[in-house]
Amino acid sequence: MKHYSTLLKASLLLMGAAACLPTQAAWEKVFAHPTTQAHFITSQGNFLLSDFDDNRDGGIFISEDKGATWTKTDVKDFNYHKFYEADGYVYALGYSARIARSSDGGHTWDVLNYTNALKDVVNSKDIEALVAYGIVKVDDRLYISDFAGGGVLYSTDNGESWQLTDRQSLLINLQGQGEMMDAFYNLVDFNGHIYAFGALSVHRYDAGSDSWELLDLNSNFMSVSTIFDGRLVCGRSVTDMNPETDYLVWTADGYEWHGIKAPEPLNEFGISRNVRAIHSDDRYIYTTGPDGVAQNPDPSGAPYVNAPEFFFTSDFGETWFNSAGLPVLTYPLTVTSDDDYIYVALYSPFPTNADSGLWRISKDELTSGVDSVKADGNMSVAFSGGEMVLPENALQVSIYTLDGRLVESAGHVARVDLGSLGRGVFIYEVVFSHGKVAGKFIR
């Protein structure tokens, strides 16, 4: 183990489990659009965006230049709230049991529906209320999960026709209320099994026997998920300020579930466990929700309002980072990414809110110094474009992993390229003629 200075040891002690460290990154608006709902990046690189206009005159927009310009497609609007792509088709899930399908990357659409499969099991007056929230394709079957009593259905012709999976094995029995069909939010293909997440339950599907296995009857709106480092990670879209509640949960086998601690609150108002959107890439798990840092935009005395928080972690919540800066009075609904940026679709119920739309943050900006210890203004460290930038009076810089392994050392340099480091959290120490500065940064 390398020898640590007293300052560096103090910096390490700040890195407790589930600590939340603010970064200095900046969000920018890509596209302003009222009541923005969902954003998606197709395999061709097209950007798609939908809205949730109650008048149903919104629809789906497409951009072929990463959001610089947008064109409204001619699809009939059914308030599309989720996109999915598989085997040459892009699907957009909408209300009234409608599913839009595109075979050209989102330029043109056909509108399909699955009402015929449910006409004998759902009351006719409830047909218009049917809405699919989950979608996944496995082998030659496209599956959807319905939120209004329809259960889980599948199609073998890419959505042209539908049939039910076994309904009886999907029913749950609530004490005193008898059997009922859950409202399903999410479908996931994980390790060869399809998981259906409802407001109350988690089921796993065996396609060979066409039956569902009940795994949990206390899911509590486990409605969003991602797969990171071989594990299925889920968040709950429900407000919960209890500090003992798991922020996220994960599983490697579907049976044994583990909790992920919440980030530390950034102020006295605490943090809600409401995870409205989750996403991951090869570096981080990203989460965001509507209940964030309370801010007061009017110092004269207007009430505090919430700004969404955006968290990310590379170590399953042992260390969290918060990239603040999303506008107040907006609700993050989807998170997506490409090679250069992280995108968040922000919804506002107020049609005149100019902050509703698509926002982004550079991935390079997420590689930022955090919680730096500064003795005075002459000893400062900056991070830009994947490099550590040092002042002229810096004599020596050393970079360590959290377990104390020295991975970089240089003297009398203005910049240190961080591109050779793996992902994770690192400790740096910079020596000046009149002192030292230590801090943390992430890759």
DRENPA-546907 format. One record per residue (C-alpha): residue number from 1; x, y, z. Coordinates in nm, 3 decimals. Example, Ala and Ser with C-alpha at 12.3 -4.5 7.8 and 13.67 -1.06 7.14 Angstrom:
REM residues 2
[tivo 1, [1.230, -0.450, 0.780]]
[tivo 2, [1.367, -0.106, 0.714]]
REM end
This chain:
REM residues 443
[tivo 1, [0.000, 0.000, 0.000]]
[tivo 2, [0.136, 0.339, -0.098]]
[tivo 3, [0.198, 0.598, 0.170]]
[tivo 4, [-0.078, 0.861, 0.191]]
[tivo 5, [-0.041, 1.215, 0.311]]
[tivo 6, [-0.272, 1.333, 0.589]]
[tivo 7, [-0.465, 1.540, 0.337]]
[tivo 8, [-0.519, 1.245, 0.105]]
[tivo 9, [-0.632, 1.023, 0.392]]
[tivo 10, [-0.888, 1.287, 0.488]]
[tivo 11, [-1.011, 1.293, 0.132]]
[tivo 12, [-1.056, 0.916, 0.134]]
[tivo 13, [-1.253, 0.931, 0.457]]
[tivo 14, [-1.505, 1.157, 0.286]]
[tivo 15, [-1.592, 0.874, 0.049]]
[tivo 16, [-1.836, 0.682, 0.267]]
[tivo 17, [-2.094, 0.438, 0.132]]
[tivo 18, [-2.364, 0.603, -0.077]]
[tivo 19, [-2.197, 0.942, -0.056]]
[tivo 20, [-2.333, 1.187, -0.312]]
[tivo 21, [-2.083, 1.422, -0.468]]
[tivo 22, [-2.183, 1.716, -0.692]]
[tivo 23, [-2.016, 1.755, -1.029]]
[tivo 24, [-1.965, 2.076, -1.220]]
[tivo 25, [-2.128, 1.966, -1.545]]
[tivo 26, [-2.374, 2.183, -1.737]]
[tivo 27, [-2.703, 2.080, -1.899]]
[tivo 28, [-2.815, 2.235, -2.227]]
[tivo 29, [-3.149, 2.234, -2.404]]
[tivo 30, [-3.154, 2.053, -2.739]]
[tivo 31, [-3.519, 2.091, -2.837]]
[tivo 32, [-3.799, 2.285, -2.668]]
[tivo 33, [-4.135, 2.115, -2.706]]
[tivo 34, [-4.449, 2.134, -2.488]]
[tivo 35, [-4.545, 1.826, -2.286]]
[tivo 36, [-4.244, 1.622, -2.401]]
[tivo 37, [-4.286, 1.255, -2.316]]
[tivo 38, [-4.024, 1.016, -2.458]]
[tivo 39, [-3.693, 1.028, -2.643]]
[tivo 40, [-3.528, 0.745, -2.835]]
[tivo 41, [-3.220, 0.695, -3.053]]
[tivo 42, [-3.266, 0.437, -3.329]]
[tivo 43, [-2.997, 0.201, -3.454]]
[tivo 44, [-2.966, 0.432, -3.756]]
[tivo 45, [-2.892, 0.726, -3.528]]
[tivo 46, [-3.227, 0.899, -3.576]]
[tivo 47, [-3.367, 1.086, -3.278]]
[tivo 48, [-3.737, 1.033, -3.203]]
[tivo 49, [-3.944, 1.240, -2.961]]
[tivo 50, [-4.309, 1.216, -2.859]]
[tivo 51, [-4.532, 1.429, -2.640]]
[tivo 52, [-4.837, 1.390, -2.419]]
[tivo 53, [-5.068, 1.660, -2.547]]
[tivo 54, [-5.419, 1.596, -2.414]]
[tivo 55, [-5.561, 1.733, -2.740]]
[tivo 56, [-5.372, 1.459, -2.927]]
[tivo 57, [-5.226, 1.691, -3.186]]
[tivo 58, [-4.865, 1.626, -3.087]]
[tivo 59, [-4.745, 1.295, -3.226]]
[tivo 60, [-4.389, 1.186, -3.307]]
[tivo 61, [-4.101, 1.404, -3.423]]
[tivo 62, [-3.781, 1.288, -3.593]]
[tivo 63, [-3.433, 1.439, -3.621]]
[tivo 64, [-3.156, 1.307, -3.844]]
[tivo 65, [-2.891, 1.548, -3.715]]
[tivo 66, [-2.882, 1.467, -3.342]]
[tivo 67, [-3.150, 1.717, -3.249]]
[tivo 68, [-3.038, 2.020, -3.449]]
[tivo 69, [-3.354, 2.014, -3.664]]
[tivo 70, [-3.682, 1.824, -3.625]]
[tivo 71, [-3.965, 1.714, -3.853]]
[tivo 72, [-4.311, 1.611, -3.741]]
[tivo 73, [-4.411, 1.272, -3.880]]
[tivo 74, [-4.760, 1.203, -4.015]]
[tivo 75, [-4.852, 0.935, -3.760]]
[tivo 76, [-5.191, 0.967, -3.595]]
[tivo 77, [-5.132, 1.070, -3.235]]
[tivo 78, [-5.229, 0.832, -2.955]]
[tivo 79, [-5.005, 0.992, -2.689]]
[tivo 80, [-4.702, 0.771, -2.746]]
[tivo 81, [-4.499, 0.729, -2.430]]
[tivo 82, [-4.232, 0.466, -2.505]]
[tivo 83, [-4.019, 0.359, -2.802]]
[tivo 84, [-3.863, 0.020, -2.868]]
[tivo 85, [-3.664, -0.129, -3.158]]
[tivo 86, [-3.623, -0.490, -3.268]]
[tivo 87, [-3.555, -0.677, -3.593]]
[tivo 88, [-3.587, -0.382, -3.828]]
[tivo 89, [-3.892, -0.220, -3.668]]
[tivo 90, [-3.931, 0.072, -3.430]]
[tivo 91, [-4.241, 0.059, -3.209]]
[tivo 92, [-4.412, 0.344, -3.022]]
[tivo 93, [-4.652, 0.244, -2.744]]
[tivo 94, [-4.962, 0.460, -2.719]]
[tivo 95, [-5.297, 0.485, -2.548]]
[tivo 96, [-5.626, 0.320, -2.651]]
[tivo 97, [-5.439, -0.007, -2.717]]
[tivo 98, [-5.258, 0.151, -3.014]]
[tivo 99, [-4.901, 0.074, -3.117]]
[tivo 100, [-4.730, 0.266, -3.396]]
[tivo 101, [-4.473, 0.074, -3.602]]
[tivo 102, [-4.206, 0.203, -3.839]]
[tivo 103, [-3.987, 0.006, -4.080]]
[tivo 104, [-3.778, 0.303, -4.194]]
[tivo 105, [-3.622, 0.429, -3.872]]
[tivo 106, [-3.915, 0.646, -3.765]]
[tivo 107, [-3.992, 0.843, -4.080]]
[tivo 108, [-4.328, 0.677, -4.155]]
[tivo 109, [-4.560, 0.477, -3.932]]
[tivo 110, [-4.846, 0.229, -3.934]]
[tivo 111, [-5.082, 0.219, -3.636]]
[tivo 112, [-5.173, -0.125, -3.500]]
[tivo 113, [-5.384, -0.227, -3.201]]
[tivo 114, [-5.438, -0.529, -2.978]]
[tivo 115, [-5.804, -0.490, -2.882]]
[tivo 116, [-5.923, -0.803, -3.063]]
[tivo 117, [-5.719, -1.027, -2.835]]
[tivo 118, [-5.892, -0.882, -2.528]]
[tivo 119, [-6.252, -0.847, -2.640]]
[tivo 120, [-6.358, -1.157, -2.445]]
[tivo 121, [-6.166, -1.076, -2.122]]
[tivo 122, [-6.195, -0.698, -2.086]]
[tivo 123, [-6.523, -0.511, -2.055]]
[tivo 124, [-6.609, -0.335, -2.381]]
[tivo 125, [-6.636, 0.003, -2.210]]
[tivo 126, [-6.278, -0.037, -2.084]]
[tivo 127, [-6.122, -0.113, -2.423]]
[tivo 128, [-6.034, 0.253, -2.489]]
[tivo 129, [-5.852, 0.266, -2.155]]
[tivo 130, [-5.608, -0.010, -2.251]]
[tivo 131, [-5.248, 0.102, -2.269]]
[tivo 132, [-4.927, -0.097, -2.312]]
[tivo 133, [-4.633, 0.019, -2.101]]
[tivo 134, [-4.391, -0.272, -2.146]]
[tivo 135, [-4.254, -0.422, -2.467]]
[tivo 136, [-3.979, -0.672, -2.546]]
[tivo 137, [-3.898, -0.915, -2.828]]
[tivo 138, [-3.753, -1.259, -2.759]]
[tivo 139, [-3.691, -1.506, -3.041]]
[tivo 140, [-3.981, -1.466, -3.284]]
[tivo 141, [-4.229, -1.325, -3.031]]
[tivo 142, [-4.300, -0.961, -2.957]]
[tivo 143, [-4.446, -0.922, -2.607]]
[tivo 144, [-4.638, -0.630, -2.459]]
[tivo 145, [-4.773, -0.576, -2.108]]
[tivo 146, [-5.098, -0.391, -2.052]]
[tivo 147, [-5.166, -0.151, -1.766]]
[tivo 148, [-5.546, -0.173, -1.757]]
[tivo 149, [-5.621, -0.540, -1.698]]
[tivo 150, [-5.507, -0.688, -2.026]]
[tivo 151, [-5.216, -0.886, -1.883]]
[tivo 152, [-4.930, -0.983, -2.115]]
[tivo 153, [-4.980, -1.057, -2.486]]
[tivo 154, [-4.756, -1.168, -2.769]]
[tivo 155, [-4.737, -1.141, -3.146]]
[tivo 156, [-4.555, -1.362, -3.394]]
[tivo 157, [-4.606, -1.121, -3.687]]
[tivo 158, [-4.445, -0.803, -3.547]]
[tivo 159, [-4.765, -0.662, -3.403]]
[tivo 160, [-5.017, -0.738, -3.679]]
[tivo 161, [-5.210, -0.979, -3.454]]
[tivo 162, [-5.198, -1.063, -3.085]]
[tivo 163, [-5.282, -1.343, -2.845]]
[tivo 164, [-5.276, -1.376, -2.470]]
[tivo 165, [-5.017, -1.547, -2.260]]
[tivo 166, [-5.167, -1.757, -1.982]]
[tivo 167, [-5.384, -1.524, -1.774]]
[tivo 168, [-5.453, -1.756, -1.484]]
[tivo 169, [-5.088, -1.777, -1.378]]
[tivo 170, [-5.063, -1.397, -1.396]]
[tivo 171, [-5.347, -1.337, -1.150]]
[tivo 172, [-5.249, -1.230, -0.801]]
[tivo 173, [-5.449, -1.298, -0.486]]
[tivo 174, [-5.474, -1.004, -0.250]]
[tivo 175, [-5.597, -1.087, 0.095]]
[tivo 176, [-5.966, -1.001, 0.124]]
[tivo 177, [-5.996, -0.894, -0.239]]
[tivo 178, [-5.963, -1.219, -0.429]]
[tivo 179, [-5.783, -1.271, -0.758]]
[tivo 180, [-5.704, -0.977, -0.980]]
[tivo 181, [-5.487, -0.882, -1.277]]
[tivo 182, [-5.201, -0.650, -1.191]]
[tivo 183, [-5.128, -0.329, -1.381]]
[tivo 184, [-4.802, -0.402, -1.562]]
[tivo 185, [-4.544, -0.131, -1.617]]
[tivo 186, [-4.242, -0.306, -1.759]]
[tivo 187, [-4.116, -0.613, -1.946]]
[tivo 188, [-3.750, -0.718, -1.947]]
[tivo 189, [-3.555, -0.995, -2.116]]
[tivo 190, [-3.285, -1.098, -1.868]]
[tivo 191, [-3.073, -1.415, -1.873]]
[tivo 192, [-3.315, -1.600, -2.100]]
[tivo 193, [-3.631, -1.514, -1.907]]
[tivo 194, [-3.899, -1.249, -1.950]]
[tivo 195, [-3.980, -1.055, -1.633]]
[tivo 196, [-4.309, -0.866, -1.595]]
[tivo 197, [-4.311, -0.587, -1.337]]
[tivo 198, [-4.646, -0.466, -1.211]]
[tivo 199, [-4.765, -0.215, -0.955]]
[tivo 200, [-4.773, -0.497, -0.698]]
[tivo 201, [-4.603, -0.805, -0.840]]
[tivo 202, [-4.305, -0.945, -1.029]]
[tivo 203, [-4.355, -1.249, -1.255]]
[tivo 204, [-4.119, -1.457, -1.468]]
[tivo 205, [-4.232, -1.629, -1.787]]
[tivo 206, [-4.166, -1.981, -1.913]]
[tivo 207, [-4.242, -1.970, -2.285]]
[tivo 208, [-4.225, -2.351, -2.317]]
[tivo 209, [-4.516, -2.405, -2.080]]
[tivo 210, [-4.678, -2.065, -2.140]]
[tivo 211, [-4.696, -1.997, -1.766]]
[tivo 212, [-4.591, -1.723, -1.527]]
[tivo 213, [-4.413, -1.774, -1.195]]
[tivo 214, [-4.489, -1.524, -0.919]]
[tivo 215, [-4.159, -1.402, -0.771]]
[tivo 216, [-4.276, -1.116, -0.552]]
[tivo 217, [-4.604, -0.966, -0.431]]
[tivo 218, [-4.452, -0.650, -0.287]]
[tivo 219, [-4.282, -0.490, -0.585]]
[tivo 220, [-4.429, -0.146, -0.505]]
[tivo 221, [-4.422, 0.006, -0.855]]
[tivo 222, [-4.091, -0.142, -0.965]]
[tivo 223, [-4.151, 0.012, -1.305]]
[tivo 224, [-3.812, 0.102, -1.456]]
[tivo 225, [-3.505, -0.113, -1.508]]
[tivo 226, [-3.170, -0.150, -1.679]]
[tivo 227, [-2.907, -0.421, -1.712]]
[tivo 228, [-2.563, -0.319, -1.584]]
[tivo 229, [-2.257, -0.538, -1.542]]
[tivo 230, [-2.464, -0.856, -1.581]]
[tivo 231, [-2.724, -0.759, -1.320]]
[tivo 232, [-3.085, -0.650, -1.356]]
[tivo 233, [-3.127, -0.317, -1.173]]
[tivo 234, [-3.475, -0.179, -1.096]]
[tivo 235, [-3.617, 0.146, -0.961]]
[tivo 236, [-3.956, 0.231, -0.815]]
[tivo 237, [-4.167, 0.514, -0.958]]
[tivo 238, [-4.333, 0.609, -0.633]]
[tivo 239, [-4.258, 0.886, -0.386]]
[tivo 240, [-4.098, 0.752, -0.070]]
[tivo 241, [-3.899, 0.974, 0.168]]
[tivo 242, [-3.817, 0.693, 0.412]]
[tivo 243, [-3.435, 0.685, 0.441]]
[tivo 244, [-3.447, 0.311, 0.513]]
[tivo 245, [-3.606, 0.230, 0.177]]
[tivo 246, [-3.377, 0.093, -0.093]]
[tivo 247, [-3.321, 0.343, -0.370]]
[tivo 248, [-3.265, 0.067, -0.629]]
[tivo 249, [-3.270, -0.313, -0.617]]
[tivo 250, [-3.077, -0.562, -0.827]]
[tivo 251, [-3.069, -0.934, -0.896]]
[tivo 252, [-2.844, -1.177, -1.079]]
[tivo 253, [-3.091, -1.467, -1.086]]
[tivo 254, [-3.442, -1.323, -1.036]]
[tivo 255, [-3.485, -1.485, -0.696]]
[tivo 256, [-3.235, -1.314, -0.469]]
[tivo 257, [-3.265, -0.934, -0.463]]
[tivo 258, [-3.025, -0.683, -0.312]]
[tivo 259, [-3.074, -0.321, -0.219]]
[tivo 260, [-2.875, -0.022, -0.341]]
[tivo 261, [-2.843, 0.266, -0.099]]
[tivo 262, [-2.979, 0.605, -0.193]]
[tivo 263, [-2.754, 0.904, -0.255]]
[tivo 264, [-2.704, 1.129, 0.042]]
[tivo 265, [-2.948, 1.424, 0.034]]
[tivo 266, [-2.795, 1.753, -0.072]]
[tivo 267, [-3.004, 1.955, 0.173]]
[tivo 268, [-3.237, 1.919, 0.468]]
[tivo 269, [-3.531, 1.820, 0.249]]
[tivo 270, [-3.393, 1.470, 0.191]]
[tivo 271, [-3.430, 1.263, -0.125]]
[tivo 272, [-3.728, 1.076, -0.262]]
[tivo 273, [-3.689, 0.719, -0.387]]
[tivo 274, [-3.904, 0.806, -0.689]]
[tivo 275, [-3.695, 0.680, -0.983]]
[tivo 276, [-3.888, 0.783, -1.292]]
[tivo 277, [-3.617, 0.688, -1.542]]
[tivo 278, [-3.309, 0.467, -1.536]]
[tivo 279, [-3.044, 0.401, -1.799]]
[tivo 280, [-2.693, 0.257, -1.818]]
[tivo 281, [-2.396, 0.233, -2.049]]
[tivo 282, [-2.057, 0.066, -2.004]]
[tivo 283, [-1.960, 0.325, -1.743]]
[tivo 284, [-2.251, 0.419, -1.519]]
[tivo 285, [-2.604, 0.359, -1.399]]
[tivo 286, [-2.801, 0.682, -1.445]]
[tivo 287, [-3.117, 0.761, -1.248]]
[tivo 288, [-3.349, 1.059, -1.231]]
[tivo 289, [-3.682, 1.148, -1.080]]
[tivo 290, [-3.916, 1.442, -1.023]]
[tivo 291, [-3.852, 1.493, -0.651]]
[tivo 292, [-3.517, 1.666, -0.636]]
[tivo 293, [-3.340, 1.953, -0.467]]
[tivo 294, [-3.573, 2.221, -0.335]]
[tivo 295, [-3.485, 2.554, -0.492]]
[tivo 296, [-3.624, 2.902, -0.449]]
[tivo 297, [-3.620, 3.084, -0.784]]
[tivo 298, [-3.758, 3.401, -0.624]]
[tivo 299, [-3.549, 3.532, -0.332]]
[tivo 300, [-3.830, 3.772, -0.241]]
[tivo 301, [-4.018, 3.490, -0.076]]
[tivo 302, [-4.185, 3.263, -0.333]]
[tivo 303, [-4.228, 2.904, -0.217]]
[tivo 304, [-3.956, 2.650, -0.282]]
[tivo 305, [-4.002, 2.428, -0.585]]
[tivo 306, [-3.833, 2.104, -0.676]]
[tivo 307, [-3.571, 2.066, -0.947]]
[tivo 308, [-3.511, 1.713, -1.080]]
[tivo 309, [-3.192, 1.546, -0.966]]
[tivo 310, [-2.975, 1.337, -1.194]]
[tivo 311, [-2.759, 1.074, -1.023]]
[tivo 312, [-2.502, 0.830, -1.156]]
[tivo 313, [-2.286, 0.557, -1.008]]
[tivo 314, [-2.026, 0.312, -1.133]]
[tivo 315, [-2.013, 0.091, -0.824]]
[tivo 316, [-2.377, -0.001, -0.753]]
[tivo 317, [-2.437, 0.289, -0.519]]
[tivo 318, [-2.127, 0.275, -0.304]]
[tivo 319, [-2.054, 0.620, -0.446]]
[tivo 320, [-2.314, 0.841, -0.610]]
[tivo 321, [-2.263, 1.156, -0.812]]
[tivo 322, [-2.518, 1.426, -0.876]]
[tivo 323, [-2.515, 1.636, -1.191]]
[tivo 324, [-2.738, 1.924, -1.089]]
[tivo 325, [-2.879, 2.185, -1.322]]
[tivo 326, [-3.204, 2.048, -1.470]]
[tivo 327, [-3.477, 2.316, -1.463]]
[tivo 328, [-3.741, 2.340, -1.192]]
[tivo 329, [-4.105, 2.244, -1.246]]
[tivo 330, [-4.019, 1.970, -1.495]]
[tivo 331, [-4.045, 1.592, -1.473]]
[tivo 332, [-3.776, 1.367, -1.626]]
[tivo 333, [-3.940, 1.076, -1.808]]
[tivo 334, [-3.669, 0.907, -2.016]]
[tivo 335, [-3.290, 0.889, -2.018]]
[tivo 336, [-3.096, 0.790, -2.332]]
[tivo 337, [-2.738, 0.821, -2.452]]
[tivo 338, [-2.510, 0.810, -2.754]]
[tivo 339, [-2.131, 0.816, -2.772]]
[tivo 340, [-2.107, 1.181, -2.673]]
[tivo 341, [-2.408, 1.282, -2.464]]
[tivo 342, [-2.662, 1.178, -2.203]]
[tivo 343, [-3.016, 1.294, -2.289]]
[tivo 344, [-3.316, 1.353, -2.062]]
[tivo 345, [-3.671, 1.412, -2.187]]
[tivo 346, [-3.835, 1.662, -1.952]]
[tivo 347, [-4.212, 1.684, -1.929]]
[tivo 348, [-4.401, 1.985, -1.801]]
[tivo 349, [-4.778, 1.992, -1.744]]
[tivo 350, [-4.772, 2.362, -1.833]]
[tivo 351, [-4.789, 2.403, -2.215]]
[tivo 352, [-4.613, 2.739, -2.197]]
[tivo 353, [-4.314, 2.608, -2.001]]
[tivo 354, [-4.015, 2.667, -2.228]]
[tivo 355, [-3.808, 2.419, -2.029]]
[tivo 356, [-4.017, 2.122, -2.145]]
[tivo 357, [-3.821, 1.934, -2.408]]
[tivo 358, [-3.501, 1.740, -2.468]]
[tivo 359, [-3.190, 1.824, -2.266]]
[tivo 360, [-2.839, 1.685, -2.283]]
[tivo 361, [-2.509, 1.682, -2.102]]
[tivo 362, [-2.170, 1.594, -2.246]]
[tivo 363, [-2.017, 1.268, -2.127]]
[tivo 364, [-1.686, 1.449, -2.109]]
[tivo 365, [-1.848, 1.691, -1.865]]
[tivo 366, [-1.938, 1.398, -1.642]]
[tivo 367, [-1.567, 1.322, -1.611]]
[tivo 368, [-1.524, 1.608, -1.368]]
[tivo 369, [-1.333, 1.681, -1.052]]
[tivo 370, [-1.553, 1.674, -0.744]]
[tivo 371, [-1.519, 1.787, -0.387]]
[tivo 372, [-1.173, 1.931, -0.441]]
[tivo 373, [-0.983, 2.047, -0.133]]
[tivo 374, [-0.839, 2.391, -0.204]]
[tivo 375, [-0.601, 2.575, 0.027]]
[tivo 376, [-0.631, 2.901, -0.168]]
[tivo 377, [-0.701, 3.030, -0.515]]
[tivo 378, [-0.350, 2.947, -0.637]]
[tivo 379, [-0.400, 2.574, -0.580]]
[tivo 380, [-0.687, 2.463, -0.801]]
[tivo 381, [-0.746, 2.168, -1.033]]
[tivo 382, [-0.983, 2.163, -1.329]]
[tivo 383, [-1.112, 1.885, -1.556]]
[tivo 384, [-1.190, 1.935, -1.923]]
[tivo 385, [-1.230, 1.701, -2.220]]
[tivo 386, [-1.098, 1.395, -2.036]]
[tivo 387, [-0.791, 1.575, -1.902]]
[tivo 388, [-0.682, 1.710, -1.566]]
[tivo 389, [-0.572, 2.072, -1.605]]
[tivo 390, [-0.311, 2.201, -1.360]]
[tivo 391, [-0.189, 2.554, -1.280]]
[tivo 392, [0.163, 2.658, -1.367]]
[tivo 393, [0.284, 2.635, -1.008]]
[tivo 394, [0.197, 2.263, -0.971]]
[tivo 395, [0.507, 2.056, -0.894]]
[tivo 396, [0.380, 1.698, -0.885]]
[tivo 397, [0.053, 1.515, -0.947]]
[tivo 398, [-0.031, 1.162, -0.831]]
[tivo 399, [-0.348, 0.963, -0.906]]
[tivo 400, [-0.459, 0.659, -0.700]]
[tivo 401, [-0.736, 0.405, -0.708]]
[tivo 402, [-0.958, 0.384, -0.401]]
[tivo 403, [-0.755, 0.092, -0.267]]
[tivo 404, [-0.437, 0.299, -0.278]]
[tivo 405, [-0.276, 0.179, -0.600]]
[tivo 406, [-0.077, 0.449, -0.779]]
[tivo 407, [-0.188, 0.462, -1.144]]
[tivo 408, [-0.041, 0.791, -1.265]]
[tivo 409, [0.239, 1.021, -1.155]]
[tivo 410, [0.396, 1.319, -1.328]]
[tivo 411, [0.592, 1.632, -1.245]]
[tivo 412, [0.579, 1.986, -1.379]]
[tivo 413, [0.300, 1.919, -1.631]]
[tivo 414, [0.008, 2.140, -1.735]]
[tivo 415, [-0.226, 1.857, -1.836]]
[tivo 416, [-0.272, 1.490, -1.752]]
[tivo 417, [-0.456, 1.268, -2.003]]
[tivo 418, [-0.703, 1.048, -1.815]]
[tivo 419, [-0.797, 0.838, -2.115]]
[tivo 420, [-0.594, 0.535, -2.007]]
[tivo 421, [-0.779, 0.499, -1.676]]
[tivo 422, [-1.064, 0.251, -1.638]]
[tivo 423, [-1.406, 0.358, -1.518]]
[tivo 424, [-1.451, 0.435, -1.152]]
[tivo 425, [-1.360, 0.680, -0.878]]
[tivo 426, [-1.002, 0.802, -0.835]]
[tivo 427, [-0.812, 1.010, -0.581]]
[tivo 428, [-0.568, 1.278, -0.689]]
[tivo 429, [-0.302, 1.467, -0.496]]
[tivo 430, [-0.127, 1.773, -0.638]]
[tivo 431, [0.183, 1.914, -0.467]]
[tivo 432, [0.261, 2.286, -0.481]]
[tivo 433, [0.557, 2.472, -0.338]]
[tivo 434, [0.340, 2.606, -0.057]]
[tivo 435, [0.100, 2.318, 0.005]]
[tivo 436, [-0.103, 2.031, -0.138]]
[tivo 437, [-0.451, 1.980, -0.275]]
[tivo 438, [-0.638, 1.649, -0.292]]
[tivo 439, [-0.975, 1.548, -0.424]]
[tivo 440, [-1.176, 1.294, -0.619]]
[tivo 441, [-1.279, 1.255, -0.978]]
[tivo 442, [-1.471, 0.999, -1.179]]
[tivo 443, [-1.422, 0.827, -1.511]]
REM end
